[in-house]
Amino acid sequence: MIETNQNSDIQNHSFELARNKVQKLKTFYIHFIIYLIGLSFFILKEYFKIGFTVFPFNQLNSFVMAIWTVAFLITLVDTVVSFVLFGKKWEDQKLAHFMKASNKTQKWK
């Protein structure tokens, strides 16, 4: 009975980790696509002198793009670090550690 509950806990935790990773990756891809669109409009505005009168394209300037680029790079580093450094092996080790700690604190009746 206890082993079944532990397997269920491990499966639930693994599912939750996978769901969080997929959500993080999806958020990164959406940010990347929006950033590329904004960068394209900035290049059109600054280098090809195309004037945009529609918000938010008329607000694109070097300062905004610099801030946006830094934010995008932070998102990129965060995503890469979480997928490369904290990969499947690390997740499995942490999961085993938490399950071992859970077993030690479990009270038997």
C-alpha positions as CSV (number, residue, x, y, z in Angstrom):
1,M,0.0,0.0,0.0
2,I,2.8,2.4,1.0
3,E,4.8,1.5,-2.1
4,T,1.8,2.2,-4.4
5,N,1.4,5.6,-2.8
6,Q,5.0,6.4,-3.3
7,N,4.9,5.4,-7.0
8,S,1.8,7.5,-7.4
9,D,3.6,10.4,-5.7
10,I,6.6,10.0,-7.9
11,Q,4.5,9.9,-11.1
12,N,2.5,13.0,-10.0
13,H,5.7,14.8,-9.2
14,S,7.3,13.8,-12.5
15,F,4.2,14.9,-14.3
16,E,4.3,18.3,-12.6
17,L,8.0,18.8,-13.4
18,A,7.4,17.9,-17.0
19,R,4.4,20.2,-17.2
20,N,6.4,23.1,-15.7
21,K,9.2,22.5,-18.2
22,V,6.8,22.5,-21.1
23,Q,5.2,25.7,-19.8
24,K,8.6,27.4,-19.4
25,L,9.6,26.4,-22.9
26,K,6.3,27.6,-24.4
27,T,6.7,30.9,-22.7
28,F,10.3,31.2,-24.0
29,Y,9.1,30.5,-27.6
30,I,6.3,33.0,-27.4
31,H,8.7,35.7,-26.0
32,F,11.2,34.8,-28.8
33,I,8.6,35.2,-31.6
34,I,7.3,38.5,-30.2
35,Y,10.9,39.7,-29.8
36,L,11.7,38.9,-33.4
37,I,8.6,40.8,-34.6
38,G,9.6,43.8,-32.5
39,L,13.2,43.6,-33.7
40,S,12.0,43.5,-37.3
41,F,9.9,46.6,-36.9
42,F,12.8,48.3,-35.1
43,I,15.1,47.5,-38.0
44,L,12.6,48.7,-40.5
45,K,12.1,52.0,-38.6
46,E,15.7,52.8,-37.9
47,Y,17.6,51.6,-40.9
48,F,15.0,51.8,-43.7
49,K,13.4,55.0,-42.3
50,I,9.8,53.6,-42.4
51,G,7.6,55.6,-40.1
52,F,5.1,53.8,-38.0
53,T,2.3,55.8,-36.4
54,V,0.5,52.9,-34.7
55,F,1.2,52.1,-31.0
56,P,3.4,50.2,-30.0
57,F,5.5,50.4,-33.1
58,N,5.9,54.1,-32.9
59,Q,7.5,53.7,-29.4
60,L,10.3,51.5,-30.6
61,N,13.7,53.2,-30.1
62,S,17.2,52.1,-29.1
63,F,16.5,52.4,-25.4
64,V,13.4,50.2,-25.5
65,M,15.2,47.6,-27.7
66,A,18.2,47.6,-25.4
67,I,16.0,46.8,-22.4
68,W,14.0,44.3,-24.3
69,T,17.1,42.6,-25.5
70,V,18.5,42.3,-22.0
71,A,15.1,40.9,-20.8
72,F,15.1,38.4,-23.7
73,L,18.7,37.3,-22.9
74,I,17.8,36.8,-19.2
75,T,14.9,34.6,-20.3
76,L,17.2,32.7,-22.7
77,V,19.8,32.1,-20.0
78,D,17.2,31.0,-17.5
79,T,15.7,28.6,-20.0
80,V,19.0,27.1,-21.1
81,V,20.3,26.8,-17.5
82,S,17.1,25.0,-16.4
83,F,17.2,22.6,-19.3
84,V,21.0,21.9,-19.5
85,L,22.2,22.1,-15.9
86,F,19.0,20.8,-14.3
87,G,18.3,18.0,-16.7
88,K,16.6,14.7,-16.2
89,K,19.5,13.2,-14.1
90,W,19.4,16.1,-11.7
91,E,15.6,15.9,-11.4
92,D,15.7,12.1,-10.7
93,Q,18.3,12.6,-8.0
94,K,16.3,15.4,-6.3
95,L,13.1,13.3,-6.6
96,A,14.9,10.3,-5.0
97,H,16.2,12.6,-2.2
98,F,12.8,14.0,-1.4
99,M,11.2,10.5,-1.5
100,K,13.9,9.2,0.9
101,A,13.3,12.1,3.2
102,S,9.5,11.5,3.1
103,N,10.0,7.8,4.0
104,K,12.1,8.8,7.0
105,T,9.5,11.1,8.4
106,Q,6.6,8.7,7.7
107,K,5.0,7.3,10.8
108,W,3.9,3.7,10.9
109,K,0.9,2.5,12.7
